[in-house]
């Protein structure tokens, strides 16, 4: 299944929540990502945080290319262009980072890969948009100002699309505050794919939690 730039961006905004996940075991990754996809979150952010993480990503991406081509695997925690290039070559369909790096934007733009850099100021957000970033990550979401920061940004720049990560959980209180402020989607890691569910290898529980979160977001959006 082809996943071009526009398809990926639309999918990210439609599902509303991007599960953020890393595990060194390929089999665990396959099961968690399949659970997220079955729960309605086809776009998953695999974080580049462990030793040989790019090899794990490659093995998992190859698996889903055959087992479930509807899965859209992206990579997170990318801070430099060489790392972005490795993951794009390994099948990443979107790139997310904790900071803004123009060189990463150039690499992604050449391949028509969406890039969501982490920004914490109005100037950084504007620079990211000048570099072609359609969805800008707000990071760390709670520290830079939370939903109030989003409202402040969108007041003069209503065209901006923001995705907070950090300080977002799967509760109605948290999600309602962010989406009513105007975000297009949120990134959630251990508050969605919890340590308890992982340790129990409760993949059905992960699927249910993801499905319920997406349903809650759609309810908040009025869809």
N, C-alpha and C positions, 0 to 999 in steps of 0.2 A: 504494500500500500504506500503510495507516494505521500510524503508529508512536506509540502513546500512551506515557505515562510508564512504565507497568509493562512494556510490551513492550521498550522501550529498556533499562531497567535489567536485565531478564532477559537480553537479548542481550549486554550488556556483561559480565555475570558468566559467561555460558555460553562466550563465545569466549576469555575469560581475558586477552587482550592487546588494548589499544587502540593501533593505530598512530597516531603523532603526526607530522603532516606539514604543511609549507607550501611553496608554490612560487608565484612571481608569474605563471607561464604557465598559462593555463587548460587547454590541451591536455595539458601534463605532469601537471597535477592529475587530470584525467580518467583518464589512463592509469594513474597510480599508484593512485588510489582503486579503479579497476576491478580492478587486480591484487590489491589487498588483499582486496576482496570475493570475487574468484574463489578466493583462498587460504583463505577462510573467515572473514575479519574484516570483517563487514558494517558494524560501527560504527567510524568513523574520526574522529579529532579533527583538524580543520583549525585551525592556530594563527593567531591574529589578530596578525600580526607585521609585515607589509609594507605599503607604501603601497597604498591602495585594495584592501586585502585583502577587505573586505566585498563589493566588486563581483566579485572573483574567486570568492568563495564563492557568491554569488548565481548566477553563470553556471554554476558546476559543479553546484550543487544543482538548478537547472532541468534540466540535462542528465540527471542521474540520476533525476529524477522521472519522466522518460519512458523513458530507456534501461535503467535497472535500479532499479525502485522498492524493491527489497530493501535497497539501500544506506541506512544511517542516518548522516547527516552531523551531526557535532557541532562546536562551536567551542571552542577553547582560548585561553589567555592573555587572558581577559576579566577586567577589574579594576573595571568600573563598570556601573551599571544601563543607561545609555543605549546602551552598546556591546552589552550583552546583548539589549536590545530590537531593535536593528538586525538582529542575526544571527537572532533568532527570527523576525522579519518576513521575513527572507531564506531561511527554511527550516531553521534549526538545530533538531535534535531533542534535543540535550543541550548543556549549557554547562559548561565547565571553567575554573578560574582558578588563578593562582599564590598567591592569598590569599583570605581570607574577607571578603566584603562583604554585609552583611545586605540592602542594597538590591537586589543582584543576586538574592538568594534570593527576595525578594518578587515581583520581576518574573517569575522562572521559575515560582514557585508559582501565580501567577495564570493562567499558560498551561499548567500541568501539565507543565513541562519539567524533567527532572532537572538538578540543579546539583551539581557536584563541586568544592568550593572547596579550595584548597591550605592545609593546616594543618600546624603543626609542634609543637604541644603538646597535651596532654590537654584543657586548657581550651578551646582552639580547636575541637577535634574535638567536644566536648560542645556547644558553642555552635552549631556547624554542624548537629548533629543536632536541636537545639531548633528550628532554622530549617527543618527538613524535609528535610535532605540525607540521602539513603539511602546513597550511596557517597561517602565522604570521601577526597579526594586527599591523600596524604602527600607534601609537597614542601618542599625537595628530599630525596628519599627516603634517599639515602645520608648526607647531611649531618645530618639530624635524628636519626639513630640506626640506620638500616637495619632489617633483620629483627628485631633485638633490641628496637627501639622498638615494632614491631608486636606482638610477644609481650607486652611490658610493658603496652600499651594493652588488649589483648584479655583479659588476666588478670582485671581487675575489670569490664570492659565487653565480654563475649563477643558481644553483639548488634551491635557496631560492624562496619561493612563498610569496608575500607580499600583504596585503590588507590594504590600508590606510583608516582611518576614522578620520574626523575632518579636515576641510579645503578643503573638496571635494564638489563641487556642480555639478548640472546637465547640465552645459553649455559645449559646445564643447571645448572651450579653456581649461577649467579645466580638463575635461576627457581626452582630447588628450595629455595634458602634463603628466598626471599620467600613462596612458597606454603606451605611447611611451617611458616612463622611464622604463617600464617593470613589472608593477603590474599585478596580475592575476584577481583581482576584487577590488571593492571599496565599502565602507559602506557610505550611505548617509541618514541623518535624515531629519531635517526640510527643508533642501534645495531641497528635493525631495517631501516629503509629507508636503506641506507648511501649515502654520497656516491659510492662507486665504482659501485654499481648505477644511481644516478641519472644520473651522467655518461655511462654507457654506454647509457642508456635501455633497460636490461635489465629490462623489465616482467615478463617471464616469470620472471626470477630473483627479483624482488620477490615475485611470487605464490608461488613455491616456498619462499622464506624464511619468509613469513607462514604458509603451510600447515604447514611443519615446526615452527615455533614453537608453533602451536596444538596440534599433535599431541604435542609434548613436554610442554606444560602439562597436557594431558589424561592423559598417562602419569603425570606427577607426582601428579596428583589421584587417580589410580587409576580413571579412567573408561574 
